[in-house]
């Protein structure tokens, strides 16, 4: 046991000396630390399974030497964006397909209305009051759930309606509210691009999730 402990201590000492020998100047250690931080942040992002470290180093060297990059900033941003989108589609392809299939079948159901935007809704109760404008505030009761039926938010459970700006919520809500009348209750079927998009929200809603909401419009507060 003592011999093993001694070996471990000697190994750590050797490793520490090797690291120190790699840094000839304070700038070396700073530069290495910057590279380490960049690499760790790239890996944490989750969109790059691997990268060509030599090309990363070449790009950094090019910029710091004041040379002409192989790609413009706009081209580089486009390349990164396309790669991230491709990786997201690959990772969440099953979720996207599930949402598409649900909406395709759902619009065939009795009473369901499909709009050009992709939003679908069903009137559960007709209202006779005012219809809000984009610049209004509204008070609603609502319940939101995933396609698996998991409720992720409900003002009914909290026993407290919520007031908010019509243009301050997800796009599917904003579109629907401007067609509803006070006193009405609708069920909304919202594709991910009109909901929380590619990022999801609050941990309970994953990326590319198609969502279902019951929304009851209680009041309109004009601005």
N, C-alpha and C positions, 0 to 999 in steps of 0.2 A: 504493500500500500504506500509506504513512504517513498519507495523507488518510483512508483507511478506518479505520485504527486510532484516529486522532484523533476521528472521528465516533463510534466505539463508546465511547470514554472519556467523551465529552461526553454521550452518551445515558445511560450508567450514572450519571453525576453528576446529570443532570436527573431520572432516575427516583428516585434516592435523595432528592433535595430534595423531589420530589412526595410521596413517602411520609412524609417528615418533616413536611411541611406539613399532611398529613391528621391528624397526631397533635398536637392542641392541648395535651394534658396527658399526663403519664406514665400516667394511667389509660386514656387512649385507646389507647395502644400495648399495654397489658396486655389490654384488652378485645378488641382486634383479634387479638392472639395467641391468646386463648382461643377465639375464633370460628374462627380458622384451624385450631387443633388439633382442635376438634369436627368441622369439615368433613372434614379429612383422615382422621380415624378412621372417620367414616361411610363415606367412599369405600373405605377399606381393607377394611371389613366385607364388601363385595361384594354386599350384599342390596338396595341402593338404587341403581338406575340413575340416578335423578334425584330431587330433592326440591324442594318449594316453599320457597325460602329466606325468603320473606316470612312464611310461617306459622311457620317455626322462630324467626325474630326476634320474632314476636308472642308466642309461647309463653314465650320467655326474658323478654321485657318484662313479661308478665303476672305471672310468678313474682316477679321482682325488685321489682315495684311493689306486691306483696302483694294483687293482685286475684284474683277467683275464676276458675280455669281453665275452659275450655270442656269439658274432659274430666277425670274423676278420674284419680288415678294408676293405679288398677286398670284403668279403661277404656283409658287410654293404653297400658299394657303389653299389653293384649289386642289392640289395634289393631296394635301393632308385631309381636307374635308371629304374628298372622294374616298380616301382610304378608310376614314372613320365611319362614313356612311355604309361602306361595303362590309366592314367588320360588324357594325350594328345589325345590319340586315342578316348577316350570317348567324350572329348570336341569337337574335330575336325573331328569326324567320318564322318559327312555329307560332309565336304570339301574334305576329302580323297576319299570318294565314288564318289563324283561329278567328280573329276579328273580322276579316273579310268574309269568311264563310258564314259567320253568325249574321252579319248585316245582309248578306245576299239572301239567306233563308228568311230572315226576320221581315224584310220588306214585302214578303208574300203573305204575311199574316193579316188576318182581317183587322181593319181599322188602322193599320200602320201606314203612315205617309212618309215617303222618301223624298227629300229635297235635293236639288242639284249639288249643293255643297257637300253632300254625304250624310248630313244629319237626318235622322229618322225620329218620328215621334208618334205617339198614340194619345188621343184625348180620353182621359179617364173621367173627367168632369168638366162640363162647360161652365164658363164664367160669363158674367154680364157687365162687369165693371170696365174701367179704363184700361187701355193698352199702353204700356210704358214705351217711352222713346229712349234712344241711345243715351241721352243726357240725363235721364232720370235715375233716381234711387228706387229700389224695390225692397219689399219685405217678403220673405218666403219661408216656407217649411220645405224640407227636402230630405231625401235619402239617396246615397250613392252606393253602388255595388259593382263588383267586377262581374265578368261573364260567368264565373264560377259560383256567383250568388253571395260572395263575401261582402258584407256591409262594411265600408271603410269610413263612412261619415253619415251622421243622421241628426238633424235638428229635432226630429221627433223624439229620439231617445233622450236628448238633452232637455226636452220640453221647453225649448226657447227658439222662436223664429229668428232669422238672421236678416239684417238690412245691409245692402251693399249697392255699389254703382252697377248699372247694367253693363257698362263697358269695362268693368273691373274684374270680370270673371272669365272663365274659359270660353272660347269662341262659340262652342255649341250652345252654351247657356245664353250668351249674348244674342245669338240669332233667334233662339226659341222665345226668349222673354219678349222680344219685340213683336211677337205674333199672339201672345197670350193675353187674356183679359183677366182682371182681378176676379177671384173666385174660382178660376179654373185650376185643374190639376192634370198635368201631362206626364207621360212616361217618355223620357228621352233616351235615344240610343245613339251614342256619340263615338265616332271613329277617333282613333288616337290623334290625328292631325287637328281635330277640333277640340281635343281634351288636353291632356298633359304631355302630348308629343313624344319625342324620342327620349326624354329624360325621366318621365314619371314624376311622382311627387310624394313627399312625406313618408317614404318607405312603404306605405301601404299600397301605392299605385306604381306598378312597374313600368318600364319603358314600353312604348307602343301598345299600351292597353286600350282596348275598346271598352267603354263604360256605359252603365245604365243608371239613370237617375229618375226618381219620382220628384216632381217639382210642383208645389202648390203656391200660386201667386196670391198673396194676402193683401198687399197694398202697394200703391205707387206714390212715391214722394217726388213731386216735380222740383226741378232745380230752379 
